[in-house]
């Protein structure tokens, strides 16, 4: 029997699917189309087809339906000369696409029936599709949500990125340690993409710049690259809700112009003959190659320039095919830089306009600042990319000249506008002179864009007074806020169909088009019968997640326990360590006070650490060591379980989030730009425990302070503490629990095989607690006890859960993209509903 809320009808239709004559005809057409693809594309008969064969055949049949609408969309945009948006991102964490497409095209039920008639289970086939390894975390998932919303709102948009062969990495946990392996998501091909071998651009690196005199005494500059690589396009259609508009995600793959040096091969140098090919293809092999070595830094820069240059050339070519004048670019094009990774686009656009299209500098600069806008995602100065000037001069000599000139004119303008001190010039310069000359890519993106946006109200306010304080003073009004959003189609309708059906009952079927209609859920928040039905859906989702935990970890969890979840990239500022310390506290108390009325609890972690980030990887090891001790201790009696799920990705998140009771959003205040996981959890009814950081601030405003558990220092208090010093020995001594917890860690209670394993980690907390883990521990611990108390009163708990869902409508990515479209890009859109 199918569990409520899991798997069955894992997408929302416009209405209930009815097997009438029209529906029967559609099922028959889909069945025939799937069999046709199986026969003529896969080359197999139904009786010997594998699940993967059925997946590919189904994906291709669905893709055909998308292509018809894709062609209509492109023709309409071309005919109406619609202004286009180009979204540049190094990551697009799109996840699995089959159910996304079925959901948006309202084809889930007819495809399910068509496959059932062929003896195939759609839900089993779903697991065959690999997650597209095109991103790491929130940045890439935001880009995916935004692409969905741009298509849903009928905005003419292209996403531009890199077609990584292996993406970030596949995480395995061995003996508690993270190990990295290549992600092989393309090993069986990708049925959603269209290779475009005819669309390729030459991308240059190195070489020299020649200054050539003109008759009027001025000079034009000609770049002679020392190396050329080809960028080849692969297109993936992105259908919006109800399939009325389909946009394009264009990803670039790198290849050498001459894949094989035949002369070297014939001389017997079989490896050397392939050197150019290997060097070229390294660009699109993996996401975020380690930059711990000079070679790694060079590869990162090559990646960023590679996809930026191809994208700039491509969008200009498209513009000139439809419009005669390059000068009209700002009227027809808006380019959004998603973080600093594509910031070199500012210099590349200037190079193309000045060197290739022969515009005067001022005209080119007006066009450049007119088309570009930049989204900042971090307040950490060290996370704002910088590149060593010698590396830039060697790899991109013409761009370095252009950046120098942009900087000189930028500083000249500031000097003319008023009195500017030497200290202010150093702060405003695009070149950081402090420790070796480096190009500040955040500064370049800021100066070359007409709008710079933060991604939550708090983040934007802090941007103005921290990382971009001086630039904000020099260019007032350029910074605006655009709080992030998520696509409800993926993170509620598709991920949690059981809850979605109940929401439609309470709010009406139109809620899937109008997220504001979620407010109607407030009317049933006190209804005990409705609460019980919501609780049943949550329990079914927890049973489903429990099976995943059992299969992957061999740990059995109780679906009636409180599921307390923290899933995100492992980083010290995200403070998984704070969560682990509280887990240890609970463990010690259960052992010492076994007769207390304990609430069964499951602590769930997932996330990847950067391959070269030792401290983050040590935190993963600690989480697994704690899990090993807790889960195997008979005195705990199953009252506390700890699970670290490996290889966190979109599909795993889709299983975890609908099953969560508590959402851990506990980053150090002032350090999380926004967060989108916090929105996904609250939308699905999990209650948030978190700091006043990122979008937690706005979530509290919308759901009500009584329906969220806020703790800890504010951003201002964090800064004040840091100014006083970050030695935490006094704070630890004053805590009733921390000394014992830290002593247990340092003495090897959780690492008996290596007692000193966590001594350094404990010492960093005691003497250098930059992320305020110890300062916030007691407050965090107290709020966790408040969660326990509320959990005991199920009527109050489920009311709070329903109010979270009811009041999250504003956090839709449709709302966020509407704001971008109207206030930054100035492009037309068509609201849904």
N, C-alpha and C positions, 0 to 999 in steps of 0.2 A: 504494500500500500504506500502511495506517495506521501511523504511528510509534508505537512502544511508549510508553505513558505520556502521550500527547497526544491529547485529543479523544475517542478511542474509549471509549464507556462512561464518560463524564465524571462519573459518580456511582456510588456503591456500592449494590448491591442486597442484600437479605437473603440471597439465594443467586443462583446463576447463572440467568439468564432462560431458560426452556425453552418452546419453541413447541408445547406440548401443547394439548389441547382447551380447558382453562380459560384458558390464555394466549392462545390464538387468539380466544376469545370476548372477552377484555379488549381485545385489539388491535382487533377489529372494532368494539367499543363506542367506543373512543377515536377510531378513524378516522371513525365516523359523527358523533361529537360535534364533532370538529374541522371536518368538512365542514358541519355544521349551523351552527356559529358563522361560518364563512366566508360561507355563503349569507345567513343571516338577520341577522347583526350587521354584517359587513363589506359585504355586498351585492355579492359577486363570485362568479364561477365559478372553478373550480380552474385552468382553462387560462389565465386572465389575472390570476391573483393574484400579487402581489409577495412577496418574502421577508418584508417587514413585515406584509403581510396574513396570511401563514401564522403568523407569530409571534403576532399578536394573537389569531387564531382558536385557536391551541394554548393560549395563556395563559388564555383564557376557558374553554376546555374543562377545563383543569386546575383553574382557580379554582372551577368548579362542584363538583368533588370536594372541594375544601377547604371550601367553604361548608357542605356537609352535616355535616362534622366540627366546624366552627366553631359551628354551631347546637347540636349535641349538647353541646359544651363549655360554652357559655353556659347552657344549660338545667341542666346538672349543677351548675355553680357556684351558680346561683340556688337550686336545690332543696336543696343542702346548706349554704347560708349560708356558703360558704367565704370565708375572709379573703382580701382582694385586695391585690396589690402594684401601686403606681403608680410608674413609672419616668420621671422628668422629665429630659429632656435637650434641649439646644438643637441637638444633632446626632444623627442616626441614619444612619450611613454603610452602608446596606444593600446597595449594589451591585445587580447584576442579580439578578432573582428567579426566572427560569424554571427554571434548573437547581437552584437551592436547593429549590424546591417539588418538582420531579421527584425529586430525591435523597431528601428527607425522606418523600415519599409512596411510594417504591419504584416509580416510574412511568417511570424513564428508558428502560429497554429496551423496554417495550411502546409508548411514545410514539415511540421511534426507529423501531420496525418499522412502526407505523401510518403515520408520515410517509413512510417509504421506499416503502410501497405506494402512496402518493400522489405519488411522484416528488420528494419534498422531503427535503433533508439537514438533520437536526437540528443538526449542528455549525455549518453555514453560517448557519442561522437564528439561532443563539445570538448571533452578532455583531451582529444587528440591534437587540437590546434595549439601550436606553441605560442607563448607570449612573444610579441615582437620586441626584440632586445634593443630598443632605440632610446632608452633613457635610464635614469637612476632613481629619481624620487619626485618630489613635489614640482620642481621646475618642468620636468618632462610631462608629468600628468596634467599640469595646468595647461601646457601647450595643447595636449590632446583634447581636454575639455573645451578650450577656446576654439579649436578647429571644428568641433561638433556644434558649438553654439553659432559660429559664423555661418555654417551651412544651414542651420535651423532658422536663422534670421535672414536668410537669403542675401548675405553680404558676399560680394564677389571677392574671394580670397584664395590665396595660395599659401601653403606652408612650405618652407624651405629648410632642409636639414641634410644630414649625412645618412646614407644607407650602410650602416655598420654591419659587417659580416658577422661579428660576434658580440656586439653591444658592450655592456659593462663587464660583467663576468657572471658565471654561474657559481653560486656560493654553496659549498659543502661544509658541513661541520664534522670534523674528525677529532675525537678526544677533546671536544669542547672548543677547538680552535677553528677559526675560519680559514678555509682553503679556497683559492680562486681557480676556476677552470673556464675555458672558452665556452661561451654560450652558442650553441649550434642551431639557432632557430631557423636558419636558411638551408639546413642540410637536405631537406626534402622539397625545397622550392617554396615560393610564396604565391599562392593562387590569387591574391588580391592585387598584386602590382602589375603594371604594364611596363616592360622595358622599352626605353626610347633610344635605341642606339644611334638614331639619326640626330638626336639632340645632344651635342657634346661641345664643350668649350675648353679652350687651351688656358691653363693656369700656370703662370710663370713664377719662378723662384730664383733668387740670386742674380748673378750677372752684374751689369753696370748700366749707368744712365748717361746718355750722350746729350749734351746741350747743343742744339743746332740753331744758328743765327738766322733770323728772318730779315727780309729787306728793310724793315722799319727799325732794326736795331734791337728788337726784343728777341727772346729765345723760346724755342719750344724744346721740350724734353722728350727723349725717346728712350724707353727702357728696353734693354736687350737682355732678357732673362738668360741665365746660364743653364736652366733646367726647365722643361715644360712637361706638364702632366695633363691628361685629359679628364674632364669631369663628364660622366655619362648619366643621363637622367633616367629615373625610375618613378613612375607615377602611380599613386594609390588614390582612388576616388573616395571622397568623404561625404556620405549622404547625411543630410540633416533630418530632423524629425519629420515623419510622414513622407520623406523622400522627395519633397517638392523642389529641392535645390541640392546640387552636388558640387562640392569644391574639390580641389586637388592638393594632395600632399606630394610634393616633388622632392625626392631624395637623390643625392649625388653619390655615385660610386667612382673611385679613382682607378685609372689604368694608365699604363705607359703607352706613349705613341707607338713605340716599337716593342712589342712584348717579348721579342727574342732577338738577341744579337747573333745572327746566323754565322758570322765569321768566327766569333768566339766559340760557338757551339761546335763548329767543324774543326776547330783547333783542338778540341778535346776539353775545353773549359766549360763543361756543361752547367756548372753552378754559376760561374761568372756571367754566362750568357743570359741569365735570368735576373741579374742584379737590379737593372733598371725597373723591371716589372715588380720585383719584391719591394723596392723602395717606394715606388708609386702606390702600390696597393696597400702599403702599411697605413696610408692616410685614412682609409675607410675600413680598417680591420676592427678596431675596438674603440669604445667610448672612454674618454678620460685616461689615456695612457699615463703612467706614472711620470710626473715631472720632477722626480728626485734626481735625475741625471741631466746633463746638458743635452744629450740625445733625446731624452723624453720631452724636455722643454721645446726643443726644435720641432718635434712631431706634433705637439699640441698647437703650436703656432701655425704649422703647415695645415693642420686640419681646419682651423678656424678660417684662415685665409682662403683655403681651397673651396669651402662651401659658400663663403661670402662672395668671392669673385664670380663663381659660376652663377650664383643667384642674381647678382647685379647685372651681369651680361645678359642673362636670360630675360629679366624683367624689362630691361631697356630695349632689347630686340623685340619683345612683344609689343611694347609701347610704340615703337617706330613702324611696326607692321600695320598698326591701326591709325596712328597719328603722325603727321608729317614732321612736326617740330619737337625737338628734344626739350625745348623751353617750357612746354605744357606739362612736363612730368608732374609737378606738384598738384595740378588740377586733376590728374588721372591716377595718381599713385600715392599710397601711404605705406611706409615701411616701419614695422615695429621690431625693435631689437629686444629679444627676450634675454635679459641680463647682458653682461659685458662680453660674453664669448663672441658675438658677431660684431663687436664695436669697430673692428677694422674696416667694416663696410663704409664708414664715414670717409676714410682716406681712399678707399677703392672707388667710391662714387666720384670723388673729386678727380682721381686719376682718369677715369673713363670720360668724364665730361670735358676736362681740360686737354688731356693728351690725345684722346681718340676722337672726340666730337668737337674739339677745337673751340670751346667756349672760353670767354674771358673769365678770370678768377672770380670776380665779384658775382657775375651771373651764375657761375657754377655753384658758388657758396650759397646763394639765395635758393637755388633749386635743392641743394643738399639739405639745408636746414628746414626747408619746406616739406620734404618728404619723410624725414626721419623723426621717430619718437623712440624713447628708450624706457624700458621697465627695469627698475632696480630691485634686486631680490635680497640684498644683504646690508647689514649695518656694520659688518666686520671689515675694517680697512684691509686686512690681509686677504680677504676673499674678493676684493675688487682687483681684477687682473692687472698686472703690470708686466711689461716685457723689457728685458735688458736692451738698451740702445744698441750695443754691438751686435746682438742677435738680429734685431730688426734691420740694421744697416746691411748685414750680410744676406739675410733672407729676402727682405723687401726694401731694396735701396730707394726706389722711387717713392714708396709710401713714407719712408722716413723723411725724405725731403718735404713731402706734402705736410706731414705732421709738424715738422719744424716751422713751416710757413703758417699753418693754422695757428700754432702757438704764438708766433711772433705777432700776428695780426690781432689775435685775441688779447694779448697783454698790452699791445699798443692802444687798443680800444679802451681798455680799462684805465690806462694811464691818462688818456685824454679826457675821460669822463670824470676824473676827480683825483684826489691825492691818494696814491697807492704806495704803501710802504714796501721795503724789500722783503719783509716777512710775509706780507700778503701776496706779493708776486710769487714767492716760493710756494705758497699754499695753492695758488690758482694756476700755476704752470702745468702744462700737460706733461712736462718732464720732471720727474722726481730726482733731485740731486743729492738726497741724503746719504744713501749707501750704495754708490754705484748708480749711474744714470739709468733711469727706467722710464718707459712710456706708461702713463696712467690711462688705462683704457676706459675707466669710468669717467674720467675728466673729458676724454675725447668724445665719448658718447653724449655726455652732458652738453658740451659746447656745440656739437654738430647736430643736435636735435632741437625741435621747437617745443616739445613737451617731454618732461621726465616724470614718470609716475612711480609712487610707492604702491604697495599691494595690501595695505591695511591702514586705517586711520592713524594708529599709533606709530607704525613704521614710517609713514609719510611725515608725520610731525617730527620724529627723531631724525629723519634724513636731513631736514632743514637746519637742524642744530648740531649735527655730528658730521657724517662723512662728506656732505655737500654744503656745509655751513657757508663757506666763503663763496662758492659758486652761486649759491642761492642769493647771497647779498649782491653779487655782481649781475645776476640775471633774474631779478625778482619776478615772481609769477610763473616761472617756467615749471616749477614742481607742482604736480597735482596728485590727488589720490584716486586710485581705482582699486577698491578692495576686491580681492580674488573671489572667484565663485567656482562651483562645481556643476557638472551636468547631472541633473536628477535622472535623466534617462539611463545613464550607466549605473549611478550609485544608489538609486532607489528602485526605479521600475524594473531594471534588469537584475540587479544584485539581490533585491529583496521582494520578489513577486508576491509572497504571502501578505506582507505588510501593505504593499501597494493595493492589493485587492480590497483590504479593509479600509484603506484611505479613500478609495473610489466609492465604496459604500457610504461612507460618512460625508464625503465632500462633493460627490457627484463625479461622473466620468470625465468632465471637463478639466479636472485637476491635473491631468497629464499634459494639458496644454498651458494651463494658467497656474503657475506655482503659487500665486497669491491666494488661490482657493484653498490652500492647505490650512489657512486660518480657521476654516469651518470645523476642523478637527478639534478645536478647543471646546466645542459644544458637547462632545462625547468624552472629554478627558476625565470626567467624574463618573462615567457610566461603568459600573463594576462588571457588567456582562461584556461590554466592549473591551475593557481592560483585560479580562480573562482570555479573550480571543487574541489580543495582541501578545499577551504573555505566552500563549500556545505557539504562535508563530515564532517568537524569539526562542522558545525551547527547542522547536524543530531545527532552527538554524544552529543552535548550540550542539544538538546531536550530530548534525552534519559536520560541523567544525571538529567535534570530538573524534569523529572517525578519521579525519585528516591527521589530527594529533596522534591518534593511536597508530595509524599506518606509518607515519614518518618517524615517530619518536618512541613508540612502544609504551606510551603513557596513557592510562585510562583516566578520563576526567568525568566529573558528575555534571550533567546538564542542568541540574538544579542549583549548582554552585554559582557564586557571583563571578562572572567572567570580566576580569580587569585587564585591559589591553593597552599595550604601547607598541605600535608598529611604525617605524620611521627609520631613516638613515641613522646609523650609529655615530653620534658625535657628542663630545663632552658638553656642549651647550644645550643639547636636547635632553641631557641628564637622565639617561637610562640608569646611571649609577645611583641616583637618588631613589628611584623605584626599587632597585635591587637592595639598597640599604633598608628600606621599609619592609621588604620581603624577609630579610634576615631577622628584623625585629619581631615580625609576626611569628616566624619559625621558632625563635627562642622562647617567646611567650607561650606558644602552644605546648612546648615541651615542659616549661616550668609551671604552667597553670593548666593542666590537662582537664580539670573538671569544669572550666568556664564554658559558657554556652557559646561556642565559636560558630561563626558563620563560615560554611565551606566556601573556599575561594580558589580560583584558578588565575594565576598570573601568566599572561601570554605576551611574549616578546617576538619581534621579527625585525630584520633590517640588516643592511650590509654596511660594512666599514670599508673606507677607501683602502686599497691594497697596501699603501705605504703608511697608514695611520696606526701606529703601534698602540697608542693608548686606547683607541676605539676597539681594536682587535682584542686587547686585554679585557675590556669590559664585556665583550661577547664571551670570552672564556670564563669570566667570573659568573655571568648569568648561567652558563651551562654547568659550572661547578656547583653553584647554589642549587640548581635544579636537580643535579645528581644526588646531592646530600638530602635535600628535602623530600624528593619523591621516593627515596629508598628507606626513609626513616620510619619504622613501624609505629613509633610513638605519636607521629602526626596523624595517623589513622585516616589519611585521605582528606583531612580538613584544609590542607594547603597543597596545591600542585603548581609547579612551575614548568613552562614549556617555551623553548626557544625554537621557533619554526624556521628552517633554513630556506634560502633562496627566495626571499620576499619579492613578490612581483604583483602586478595588477590582479591577476586571477586569484592569487592567495588572499589579497586584500578583499576581493569580492566575497570570499567565504568567511573572512574574519569579521568584517565590519558589521554585517547584519546580526552576528551572534554576540556582539559586545554589550555588556551592561555598563561598564565604566570605560571612559576614554581618557587616556593619560596624555595631557598636553602641558608638560611641566618644564618647558625650557626656561632658562634664566631670563628674567624679564628684561626686555630691551634688545634681545638677540634674535628672536624669531621674527622674520619679516611679516609673515601672515600665517602660513599653515593652510592646508586644505583638508588634511586628514581630520582636523577638528570639526570641519563642516560636515564631512561624510558621516562621521560617527553620530553627531547630534541629529542630523537628518534622519538617521535610522533609529533614533530614540535612545542612544547611549547617553548617560549623564557624564558631563565633563568634569574632571578634576584638573585644574590648571592655574598657571600664573596669569597675571594681567599682562599678557604678551601677545603680539601679533593680532590676529583676528579674534582671539579669545575675548578681547575687550568688546568688540561689536557683537559677538555671540551672546555675551552676558546682557548687553543692552536689549537684544531682541528676545531672548528666552526668559529673561527675568533673573535677578540675582539669587532668588530662592530656588532656582532650578539648575544651578551650576555651582560647583565647589571651587571657589577661588581661594588661593593661599599665597603666602610668601611675599618677598620684597617686591616693590614696584621698580620700574626702570630707574627712576630717580634715586631710590634708596640703594639700588645696586651700585650706581655710580658713586654715591656718597661713601659707601662702605669701601669701595675700591680705592678711593682717594685716601682713606684712613689706613689702608693696608689690608692685605688678604691673608695674613697669618690667622688661622682659625683655632688655635689651641685654646683660647679663652672660651670661644663659642662651644667647642666640643666639651670642655670641662663642665660647662653649665647645663648641658643636655642630660636628661635622666637616662637616655638610652645609647647615645652615640659612642661613648667611650667603650662600652662592652662590645658593640657591633664592630667597631674598628679594630679592637684588640683581637676579636675572633678572626677577622680577615687577615690581619698582620701575622698572627701566630700559626696560620695554616689549618684552621678548622675546616675550611672549604677547599683546601689544596694539600691534603696530607702527603701526597706524592712529592710535593715541592713546597714545603712550609713557607718559604720566603717569597713565593710568587707574587703576592699582592702587597708586600711591604712598601714598595715604591709608590704604588697607587694610594695607599693609606697615608704615606708621608706627604704626597702632593695635596691631599685633602687637609692635612693638618697645617701645613706651612705655606701652601700656595693655592688656596681655594678660590681661583679666579671666577669660577662658575657658580659660586655661592651654594654649593650642595649642602654643606654643613649648616650654613646660615638659615636655609629654608627647611631643614629636615624636620624640626619639631612642629612647625606650622603644617607641613605636608602630612606628618603623622597624625596630627589632630584632625585634619579634614578627612583623612581616611577613616577615622573612627566615626565621623559624622555620616559617612557613606554607609557604614555598618548599621548605624541606628536607623537610617532611612530605609535601608533594604528590608529591615524587619517589618516595616509598615507597608505592605504591598500596595495598598490602595493609594497611599501618598506617592510611592515610588512610580507606579505606572501612570499616575496623573502627570508627574514631572516628566516622565519619558514622552508621553503624548504631547505635552506642551512644547517640548524641545522640537519634535517633528513639525508640529503645527506652525511654529514661529520661525522656521528656517527658510521660508520661501525667498526672502531677500538675498540669500547666499547662492542663488542660481548663477551659473556662468552666463546665462542669457541676459541677466541684469547687468553683469559686469561688461559683457561685450556691447550691449546697448550703450553703455556710458562711453566706452572707447569709441564706438562708431560716431556718436553724436558730438563728443567733446574733444576728441583728439584727431581721429581720422577724417571726420566730416564726410562720411559715406552714407548712402541710402541703405535702409534695412526694412524688412517686412516683419513686424511682430507676429508671433504665433498666437493662436487661440481665438 
